[in-house]
Amino acid sequence: MHDTLVWFAKWLEGTPWGLMTRESIWAYPFVQLIHFTGLSIWLGTNFALDLRLLGLGSRRATAAQEAQELFYWNWIGFAIVLTGGFMLFSGIATAFIGNIAFQWKLGMFVPLALIWHVVVQRKARVWGQTSDVPGIAKFAGLTEILLWICVVTAAVEIPNH
Amino acid sequence: MWEALEQTSWVKTLGSTGWMYSTVAVTHYLTMFWCIGSIAVVDLRVMGIAARRRSLRELAEQLFPWAWIGFAFALLSGFLMFATDAGDWAPSRGFHVKLTLIMLSAIFALIVQRGARKWAQDPEVPRAAKIVALISLLLWIVTILSASEIPALEGLG
């Protein structure tokens, strides 16, 4: 398993986009821009739903409407995050897979937060029919926010390890 | 003056205590994404390509408070990060460009926020409003780019 991962990481580093991200001075900020722009849309739309589930802010739209109306841009945001993240990863893939903070981020927090998000987004259509949501929905919204904080924390720690 | 700020005892503690600095950095990234994402969704709605079934006025009233709370936290955490290395940041051209872009982006966000109330009354969002929203969106993207260019060009951050 580990050998396959190392082989894959080495292969990624040799791909044109891997080389570009690593070796071109001008390319790296643009790749980071893709990742950050996607993250803004992704987290902005995620938190809008989570905070509505928590009953915070304007309550004129229901959580069900929130989940539905922000659905497309939520996942467009995610696609942009993934594109930028994949390119950043390809640049120095072997260093990333050996980095403990990166392992926590991609191996633990991102899958967990992502699965949680999909569940919250689907269930919001049931929980959020009326203005007041059940306690479980509030718990789910709060947990999602905390999970994304874990993801960002792990990401910020990557250069420190 | 900036050197003096860098040397104050609380700034030195912040800069040399790993978990404190990380907490500030996490706050900065997270609230910055939250702020820009919330504004971007309203911009996209004004442009007619997001949440079209939702009233523009309602969406703006829901998302702008989050955007400004995020903005305030990003500003505060950003100042703390700046303080730990103020002597190097203060004269940086790239940093001046970034601050200018943040100011411009915030001004355009305010224009969109105020405009949303008016534009929502028209049957169709005016063309000029769509252009303002597009500029707002592009300004945030250029702001992120400027932030990413500072370490690449000046080795700061």
Boltz contact constraints between the chains, C-beta under 6 A:
constraints:
  - contact:
      token1: [A, 28]
      token2: [B, 152]
      max_distance: 6.0
  - contact:
      token1: [A, 29]
      token2: [B, 148]
      max_distance: 6.0
  - contact:
      token1: [A, 29]
      token2: [B, 149]
      max_distance: 6.0
  - contact:
      token1: [A, 29]
      token2: [B, 152]
      max_distance: 6.0
  - contact:
      token1: [A, 32]
      token2: [B, 148]
      max_distance: 6.0
  - contact:
      token1: [A, 33]
      token2: [B, 144]
      max_distance: 6.0
  - contact:
      token1: [A, 33]
      token2: [B, 145]
      max_distance: 6.0
  - contact:
      token1: [A, 33]
      token2: [B, 148]
      max_distance: 6.0
  - contact:
      token1: [A, 36]
      token2: [B, 144]
      max_distance: 6.0
  - contact:
      token1: [A, 37]
      token2: [B, 141]
      max_distance: 6.0
  - contact:
      token1: [A, 39]
      token2: [B, 33]
      max_distance: 6.0
  - contact:
      token1: [A, 40]
      token2: [B, 33]
      max_distance: 6.0
  - contact:
      token1: [A, 40]
      token2: [B, 36]
      max_distance: 6.0
  - contact:
      token1: [A, 40]
      token2: [B, 37]
      max_distance: 6.0
  - contact:
      token1: [A, 41]
      token2: [B, 37]
      max_distance: 6.0
  - contact:
      token1: [A, 41]
      token2: [B, 40]
      max_distance: 6.0
  - contact:
      token1: [A, 43]
      token2: [B, 33]
      max_distance: 6.0
  - contact:
      token1: [A, 43]
      token2: [B, 34]
      max_distance: 6.0
  - contact:
      token1: [A, 43]
      token2: [B, 37]
      max_distance: 6.0
  - contact:
      token1: [A, 44]
      token2: [B, 34]
      max_distance: 6.0
  - contact:
      token1: [A, 44]
      token2: [B, 37]
      max_distance: 6.0
  - contact:
      token1: [A, 44]
      token2: [B, 38]
      max_distance: 6.0
  - contact:
      token1: [A, 44]
      token2: [B, 41]
      max_distance: 6.0
  - contact:
      token1: [A, 47]
      token2: [B, 34]
      max_distance: 6.0
  - contact:
      token1: [A, 57]
      token2: [B, 62]
      max_distance: 6.0
  - contact:
      token1: [A, 57]
      token2: [B, 65]
      max_distance: 6.0
  - contact:
      token1: [A, 58]
      token2: [B, 61]
      max_distance: 6.0
  - contact:
      token1: [A, 58]
      token2: [B, 62]
      max_distance: 6.0
  - contact:
      token1: [A, 60]
      token2: [B, 58]
      max_distance: 6.0
  - contact:
      token1: [A, 69]
      token2: [B, 51]
      max_distance: 6.0
  - contact:
      token1: [A, 69]
      token2: [B, 54]
      max_distance: 6.0
  - contact:
      token1: [A, 73]
      token2: [B, 50]
      max_distance: 6.0
  - contact:
      token1: [A, 152]
      token2: [B, 26]
      max_distance: 6.0
  - contact:
      token1: [A, 152]
      token2: [B, 29]
      max_distance: 6.0
  - contact:
      token1: [A, 152]
      token2: [B, 30]
      max_distance: 6.0
  - contact:
      token1: [A, 153]
      token2: [B, 26]
      max_distance: 6.0
  - contact:
      token1: [A, 156]
      token2: [B, 22]
      max_distance: 6.0
  - contact:
      token1: [A, 156]
      token2: [B, 25]
      max_distance: 6.0
  - contact:
      token1: [A, 156]
      token2: [B, 26]
      max_distance: 6.0
